[in-house]
Amino acid sequence: MTEPKLLETYEIPLYDTKVRVDIVKGAELAMQYIIHRPELSGPTSILLESVKDDILKEVRIKPQEIFEAKSVEKLGAEFRQKANEMLLRKLPNLEAGKRNSLVSYLMSEMIGLGLLEIPLNDPDLEEIVVNTSAEPAWVYHKKHGWLKTNINVKTEQQVQNYASIIARRIGRQITTLEPLLDAHLVTGDRANATLAPISTKGNTLTIRKFARKPWTITDFIANGTLNSEVAAFLWTAIQYELNIIVAGGTSSGKTALLNSLMPFMQPNHRIISIEDTRELQLPSFLHWVPMTSRLPNPEGKGEVSMLDLMVNSLRMRPDRIVVGEIRRGDQAEVLFEAMHTGHSVYATLHADTAEQVIKRMTNPPINIPEVMMEAVHMVIVQRRDRRTGARKTSQVAEILPAGDVEEKRGLKVNVLYRLKPDGSLAPHDPCVRIIDLLRMHTGMTDREFMAELKEKMAVLDYMVKRNINDIDEIGRMVAEYYSDKASLLRKLKK
C-alpha cells in the first residue's frame, strides 16, 4: 500500500478564521485536496441552529440586498456581529478561537454555499465541481490540476439548494422544467448547474472562479508565457490602435492575456468592454465602461444580448471596444463594422491557430466575408500544454490582405513569432503589414521603430525585475511612459 505523500499544505482565510488544506498523493489514483475542519458535535449543531434562527429573526433582509456585492458584504458584517453577540451570550466561557470558528461556520451556511465556501476562498483554485451527492466534490488547482476533495454534499436536494441560491440572486430559477442554469455569483465567479435526470448521475454544480488578482503582462513574462520582446511588440500594436483577436482553446488563457494587454491603452482613451460574464479587470484610473449581457427572466423578458450591447456601444463614442468572445455572425458583423468606422477592437475567439481564426470567421456559423476580415491586423494564439498544464503564447501573426501576397487572392497569415519545442517564443517571419501601417500612421522609420521597441522592453524588464505585477502599478508606469518618456527612462537607468 502506497504511503500518503504530502505535496503541499497551506491555510485559507474563511471569515473570522483560517482553514488548513493539504494536497496529498496516496493510494487513490487521483491526488486529494483535504480540508481540515473540526466536526461539530450534536449539541453544538443544535445550538448553532438556534443561533441561526435568532439571527434571521433579528436581521431584516431586503430582496435587492442579495443582488449586489456591496450589499452582501454589508449583510455579512451584520450577520457576523449578531452571531458573535449571541454566541457570547449563550457560551460566555468559549475561547475566542473556537467562537470565531463557529461564526465562520454560521456565515458559510447562512449567506454562502456551506463547505464549498472554503475552496471558493482558495486563490490557487480555478474550478470547483460537484458531480453528484454520491461522490466527493472535485477542484482544479493551478499547480496540481484536478484534485478529489473530502467535501461531500449530503443530498441531491442540497446540491439543488445551492444552485437555487445562485439562481435567486440573479432573478432566475432552476427547476425540473428549467433544469439548466448559467449564472454568476456576486463575487463574479461563474456558475453552471444541471438537474437530474438531464445529468443522469445526479444534480451538478460547476463554479469557475473569477481571478481576484488578474494576471498581468509581467506575470506572463516572469512565468514564460511570452517574453519581453513579444510583449513590447504587442504594446506597440495596442498603442497605435491596431485591431487584435486573441485565439485559443478552452482554458488556454485567452481572456487572461487580453486583460493583461489592456494597461497599454492610453489613459485618455474611452474603453467599452462587452462580456457575458464580467471577467476583465482594467486599471482603476482608465476611462472604462464595463458592460455585461443579461439573460431573460422566467417569462422570457428583459434579455440584453451581446449584440444589443455592441450596437449600443457604437453610440457611446468609444475609442476602444473590447469583446469577451465572438460567437455569432451578427456579433461579428457589428464588430467589424466598428473596425471599419475607425474604432480599435479587441476580442477573443475559440481557435487553435491563426489560420483557424480565418477559417472560423469566414465559414458558418460566423460566416463573414473575407473582405471584412482584412480589418483584423493581428492574431495572438494561446495554447495550454496537455501534459504540464502550462499556458503559452504559441503564435503571434499578422493578417495579410489579398493585395499583399503574390497570388493576389485570399487572406494569408504571416507568423511573426512561433512557440518552439523547447518552450521559447522565437521570431519566425519578417513583419510586413504591421510595419507598413506603423510607418504610414506614425511616420516612424524602421530604426525608430526598433529603438522604441527596445525602450518598451527596458520598461517591461524593469517591472519584472522589481516584481511589479499589480495592474494599477503597471498601468501607471505605462501612462508615465506616454506622458514623459524621457524622464521615465532616466529613472529606470538610475
C-alpha positions in Angstrom: 0.0 0.0 0.0 1.4 3.4 -1.0 2.2 5.8 1.9 0.4 9.1 1.5 2.8 11.8 0.4 2.1 15.5 1.4 2.7 17.6 -1.7 1.7 21.0 -0.3 -0.1 22.5 2.8 -1.4 26.0 3.3 -4.2 27.9 5.1 -7.3 29.5 3.5 -9.0 32.5 5.2 -12.7 31.9 5.9 -14.4 34.9 7.5 -13.0 35.1 11.1 -10.8 32.0 11.0 -8.4 30.1 8.8 -8.8 26.5 7.5 -5.8 24.2 6.7 -5.7 22.4 3.4 -3.4 19.5 2.5 -2.7 18.3 -1.0 -1.9 14.6 -0.8 -0.8 11.9 -3.2 -1.8 8.5 -1.7 -3.4 5.2 -2.5 -6.1 6.7 -4.6 -5.5 7.2 -8.3 -6.4 10.9 -8.1 -4.5 13.3 -5.8 -6.5 14.7 -2.9 -7.5 18.1 -1.6 -8.0 17.5 2.1 -9.8 20.3 4.1 -9.1 20.2 7.9 -12.2 21.5 9.6 -13.4 20.3 13.0 -16.6 18.2 13.0 -19.5 19.6 15.0 -20.9 17.6 17.9 -24.7 17.0 18.2 -25.3 19.6 20.9 -23.1 22.2 19.1 -25.1 21.7 15.9 -28.4 22.2 17.8 -27.0 25.3 19.4 -25.9 26.8 16.0 -29.4 26.0 14.5 -30.9 28.0 17.4 -28.5 30.9 16.8 -29.2 30.8 13.1 -33.0 31.1 13.8 -32.4 34.0 16.2 -30.2 35.9 13.7 -32.8 35.5 10.9 -35.5 37.0 13.2 -33.4 40.0 14.1 -31.7 40.8 10.7 -34.1 42.1 8.1 -33.1 41.2 4.5 -34.4 43.3 1.6 -34.7 41.4 -1.7 -32.4 43.8 -3.5 -29.6 43.2 -1.0 -28.8 39.7 -2.3 -28.1 41.1 -5.9 -25.2 43.5 -5.2 -21.7 42.6 -3.9 -21.6 45.7 -1.6 -25.0 44.8 0.0 -24.0 41.2 0.5 -20.7 42.4 2.2 -22.7 44.8 4.5 -25.2 42.0 5.2 -22.3 39.6 6.1 -20.9 42.2 8.5 -24.3 42.4 10.2 -24.7 38.6 10.4 -21.1 38.3 11.8 -21.8 40.9 14.6 -25.1 39.2 15.6 -23.5 35.8 15.6 -20.7 36.9 17.8 -23.1 38.6 20.2 -25.4 35.6 20.5 -22.5 33.1 21.0 -21.0 35.3 23.7 -24.4 35.4 25.4 -25.1 31.6 25.1 -21.5 30.5 25.6 -19.7 33.2 27.6 -16.7 31.0 28.5 -16.0 29.8 25.0 -12.4 30.8 23.9 -12.1 33.4 21.0 -10.6 31.0 18.5 -13.4 28.4 18.8 -16.0 31.2 18.8 -14.5 32.6 15.5 -14.7 29.1 14.0 -18.4 28.7 14.9 -19.1 32.2 13.5 -17.4 31.2 10.2 -19.5 28.1 10.1 -22.7 30.1 10.6 -21.6 32.6 7.9 -20.9 29.8 5.4 -24.3 28.2 6.0 -26.4 31.4 6.1 -25.0 33.6 3.3 -22.7 31.2 1.5 -22.6 27.7 0.0 -21.7 25.7 3.0 -18.4 23.7 2.8 -17.9 25.0 -0.8 -17.1 28.4 0.7 -13.7 27.0 1.7 -12.4 26.2 -1.9 -14.1 29.3 -3.1 -11.7 31.3 -0.9 -8.6 29.4 -2.2 -6.8 31.7 -4.7 -5.0 28.7 -6.2 -8.1 27.1 -7.5 -9.8 27.7 -10.9 -12.8 25.4 -10.8 -15.0 23.7 -8.2 -17.2 20.9 -9.3 -20.0 18.8 -7.7 -20.9 15.9 -10.0 -23.5 14.3 -7.6 -24.1 13.9 -3.9 -22.9 10.3 -4.1 -19.3 11.4 -4.8 -16.9 13.9 -3.3 -16.5 17.3 -4.9 -13.6 18.0 -7.2 -11.4 21.1 -7.7 -9.0 22.2 -10.4 -5.7 23.5 -8.9 -3.5 25.9 -10.8 -0.4 23.8 -10.0 -1.7 20.3 -9.5 -4.6 20.0 -11.9 -7.8 18.1 -10.9 -7.9 17.0 -7.2 -10.6 15.0 -5.4 -11.7 16.7 -2.2 -13.1 15.4 1.1 -16.2 17.7 0.7 -19.4 15.6 0.4 -22.7 17.4 -0.2 -25.1 15.2 1.7 -28.1 15.0 -0.6 -29.2 15.8 -4.1 -31.6 18.3 -2.6 -28.7 20.2 -1.1 -26.9 20.4 -4.5 -30.2 21.8 -5.9 -30.5 24.2 -3.0 -27.0 25.6 -3.7 -28.0 26.0 -7.4 -31.3 27.7 -6.4 -29.4 30.2 -4.1 -27.3 31.2 -7.0 -30.3 31.4 -9.4 -32.3 33.6 -7.0 -29.5 36.1 -6.7 -29.8 36.9 -10.4 -33.6 36.7 -10.5 -33.8 33.3 -12.1 -34.8 29.8 -11.1 -33.7 26.2 -11.7 -36.4 23.6 -11.6 -37.3 20.2 -13.3 -38.9 22.3 -16.0 -35.8 24.5 -16.4 -33.0 22.1 -15.4 -30.1 24.2 -16.8 -28.6 27.3 -15.1 -25.8 29.5 -16.3 -25.2 32.3 -13.9 -22.7 34.2 -11.8 -22.2 34.8 -8.1 -21.9 38.3 -6.6 -18.2 37.8 -6.4 -18.0 37.4 -10.2 -17.4 33.6 -10.1 -19.3 31.9 -12.9 -21.7 29.0 -12.0 -23.3 26.3 -14.1 -25.8 23.8 -12.7 -27.8 20.9 -14.1 -30.6 18.8 -12.5 -31.3 15.1 -12.8 -32.4 13.4 -15.0 -30.7 15.7 -17.5 -27.4 14.8 -15.7 -28.0 11.1 -15.2 -25.7 10.6 -12.2 -27.4 13.4 -10.2 -27.5 17.2 -9.8 -24.3 19.0 -10.7 -22.8 22.3 -9.9 -19.7 23.8 -11.6 -18.1 27.1 -10.4 -15.4 28.7 -12.5 -13.6 31.2 -10.2 -13.1 34.8 -11.1 -9.5 35.8 -10.6 -9.3 38.1 -7.5 -6.0 39.4 -8.7 -5.8 39.5 -12.5 -2.8 38.1 -14.4 -0.6 40.9 -15.7 1.9 41.2 -18.5 4.8 41.0 -16.1 3.4 37.8 -14.6 3.3 36.3 -18.1 6.9 37.4 -18.8 8.1 36.0 -15.5 6.4 32.6 -15.9 7.5 32.2 -19.6 4.1 32.5 -21.2 5.7 35.1 -23.6 8.9 37.2 -23.5 9.5 40.9 -23.1 10.3 41.3 -26.9 6.8 39.9 -27.8 5.2 41.9 -25.0 6.8 45.1 -26.3 5.7 44.4 -29.8 2.1 43.9 -28.5 2.3 47.1 -26.5 3.2 49.0 -29.7 0.4 47.4 -31.6 -2.1 48.5 -28.9 -0.6 51.9 -28.5 -1.1 52.6 -32.2 -4.7 51.2 -32.2 -4.3 48.0 -34.3 -7.2 45.5 -34.2 -6.4 42.3 -32.4 -8.0 38.9 -31.9 -6.7 36.6 -29.1 -7.5 32.9 -30.0 -7.0 29.6 -28.3 -8.8 26.6 -26.9 -10.8 26.3 -23.7 -8.8 27.4 -20.6 -5.8 28.4 -22.7 -5.7 31.8 -21.1 -7.3 33.9 -23.9 -9.2 36.3 -21.6 -6.3 36.5 -19.1 -3.8 37.5 -21.9 -6.3 40.0 -23.4 -6.8 41.5 -19.9 -3.0 41.8 -19.4 -2.7 43.9 -22.6 -5.4 46.5 -21.5 -3.0 48.7 -19.4 -1.1 49.5 -22.6 -4.1 51.7 -23.7 -3.7 55.5 -23.2 -5.4 56.8 -20.1 -7.4 59.4 -22.1 -9.0 56.8 -24.4 -12.6 55.8 -23.7 -12.9 52.0 -23.4 -16.1 50.0 -23.6 -15.9 46.3 -22.7 -18.7 43.8 -23.5 -18.9 40.4 -21.9 -21.4 37.6 -21.0 -19.8 37.3 -17.5 -17.6 40.1 -16.1 -14.0 38.8 -16.3 -11.9 41.8 -17.4 -10.3 43.9 -14.8 -8.6 47.1 -16.0 -6.5 49.7 -14.1 -8.9 51.8 -12.0 -7.9 55.1 -13.5 -8.6 54.2 -17.1 -11.7 55.8 -18.8 -13.5 52.4 -18.9 -17.2 51.5 -19.1 -17.7 47.7 -18.5 -21.0 46.2 -19.7 -22.4 42.6 -19.3 -25.2 40.9 -21.1 -28.4 39.7 -19.3 -30.4 36.5 -19.8 -34.2 36.7 -20.0 -36.3 36.2 -16.8 -38.6 33.2 -16.4 -41.3 34.9 -18.5 -38.8 35.3 -21.4 -38.5 39.1 -20.9 -35.7 41.5 -20.1 -32.9 39.9 -22.2 -29.9 42.1 -23.1 -27.7 40.3 -25.6 -24.1 40.8 -26.6 -25.4 42.1 -29.9 -27.5 44.7 -28.2 -24.5 45.9 -26.2 -22.3 46.0 -29.3 -24.8 48.1 -31.2 -25.3 50.4 -28.2 -21.6 50.8 -27.6 -21.1 52.4 -31.0 -23.4 55.3 -29.7 -21.2 55.8 -26.7 -18.2 57.4 -28.5 -15.7 54.7 -27.7 -12.0 54.8 -28.7 -11.6 51.1 -28.0 -14.1 48.3 -27.9 -13.2 45.0 -26.0 -15.5 42.0 -26.6 -15.4 38.9 -24.3 -15.9 36.4 -27.1 -17.2 36.3 -30.7 -19.7 33.5 -31.2 -22.2 34.5 -33.8 -22.3 36.1 -37.3 -24.4 39.1 -36.3 -22.0 39.9 -33.4 -19.0 39.7 -35.8 -20.7 41.9 -38.4 -21.2 44.7 -35.8 -17.7 44.2 -34.5 -16.2 44.5 -38.0 -18.4 47.5 -38.8 -16.8 49.1 -35.7 -13.3 48.4 -37.1 -14.2 49.8 -40.5 -15.6 53.0 -38.9 -12.3 53.7 -37.1 -12.7 52.1 -33.7 -10.0 49.9 -32.3 -11.4 46.4 -31.5 -10.1 43.6 -29.3 -11.8 40.2 -28.9 -11.3 36.5 -28.1 -12.3 33.5 -30.3 -12.1 29.8 -30.0 -9.4 28.7 -32.5 -6.1 26.8 -32.2 -4.1 28.6 -34.9 -4.1 31.9 -36.7 -5.2 30.1 -39.9 -8.1 28.6 -38.0 -9.2 32.1 -37.0 -9.7 33.0 -40.6 -11.5 29.7 -41.4 -13.8 30.1 -38.4 -14.6 33.7 -39.1 -15.3 33.2 -42.8 -17.3 30.0 -42.5 -20.6 29.1 -40.8 -21.9 29.9 -38.2 -20.0 33.2 -38.2 -19.6 33.4 -42.0 -18.3 37.0 -42.5 -16.9 38.0 -46.0 -13.2 37.8 -46.4 -13.0 41.4 -47.3 -14.3 42.3 -43.8 -11.7 40.1 -42.2 -8.9 42.3 -43.6 -9.8 44.8 -40.8 -8.0 42.4 -38.3 -4.4 43.3 -38.1 -3.0 40.8 -35.6 -3.9 37.4 -34.1 -2.4 36.1 -30.9 -2.8 32.4 -30.2 -2.8 30.9 -26.7 -2.1 27.2 -26.0 -2.4 25.0 -23.0 0.1 22.2 -22.7 -1.9 19.0 -22.3 1.0 17.3 -20.3 2.1 20.0 -17.9 -1.0 22.3 -17.9 1.2 25.3 -18.7 -0.3 28.1 -20.8 1.9 29.6 -23.5 1.6 32.0 -26.4 2.1 29.8 -29.4 1.7 32.3 -32.3 1.8 36.0 -32.9 0.7 36.6 -36.5 -0.4 39.3 -38.8 -3.2 39.0 -41.4 -2.1 39.9 -44.9 -4.9 41.1 -47.2 -5.0 39.8 -50.8 -3.1 42.7 -52.2 -0.1 41.9 -50.0 0.5 38.4 -51.3 1.8 37.1 -54.6 -1.4 35.1 -55.5 -3.4 38.3 -55.3 -6.4 36.4 -53.8 -7.3 35.1 -50.4 -6.1 36.2 -47.0 -2.8 34.9 -45.7 -1.3 34.5 -42.3 2.2 35.8 -41.7 3.5 34.2 -38.4 5.9 36.7 -36.7 6.6 34.7 -33.5 6.2 30.9 -33.0 6.5 28.6 -30.0 9.5 26.3 -30.3 9.6 22.7 -28.9 11.8 23.9 -26.1 9.1 26.2 -24.8 10.6 29.5 -26.0 8.8 32.0 -28.3 11.1 32.9 -31.2 10.9 35.2 -34.3 9.6 33.4 -37.3 8.9 35.5 -40.4 9.7 39.2 -41.0 6.9 41.6 -40.3 5.2 43.1 -43.4 1.8 44.7 -42.9 2.1 46.0 -39.3 5.5 47.7 -40.1 3.9 49.4 -43.1 0.9 50.5 -41.1 3.1 52.0 -38.4 5.2 53.8 -41.0 2.0 55.2 -42.5 0.3 56.2 -39.3 3.3 57.4 -37.2 5.9 58.4 -39.8 8.4 56.2 -37.9 11.4 54.7 -39.7 12.4 51.1 -39.1 15.3 52.3 -37.0 12.9 54.4 -34.8 10.5 51.5 -34.5 13.3 49.2 -33.2 14.5 51.9 -30.8 11.0 52.3 -29.4 10.7 48.5 -29.1 13.9 48.4 -27.0 12.7 51.2 -24.8 9.5 49.3 -24.0 11.4 46.1 -23.4 13.6 48.0 -20.9 10.4 49.2 -19.1 8.9 45.7 -19.0 12.2 44.1 -17.9 12.5 46.7 -15.1 8.9 45.9 -13.9 9.6 42.1 -14.0 12.9 42.6 -12.1 11.2 44.7 -9.4 8.3 42.3 -9.2 5.8 45.0 -10.2 2.7 42.8 -11.0 -0.2 44.9 -9.8 -2.4 46.0 -12.7 -2.7 49.6 -11.4 1.0 50.0 -10.9 1.7 48.7 -14.4 -0.9 51.0 -15.9 0.6 54.0 -14.1 4.1 53.2 -15.4 2.7 52.8 -19.0 0.9 56.2 -18.5 4.1 57.8 -17.4 5.8 56.4 -20.5 3.2 58.1 -22.6 3.3 61.4 -20.7 7.0 61.8 -20.0 9.0 59.0 -21.6 12.4 60.7 -21.3 12.0 61.2 -17.5 10.8 57.6 -17.0 13.8 56.1 -19.0 16.2 58.2 -17.0 14.7 56.9 -13.8 15.0 53.3 -15.0 18.7 53.8 -15.9 19.4 55.1 -12.4 
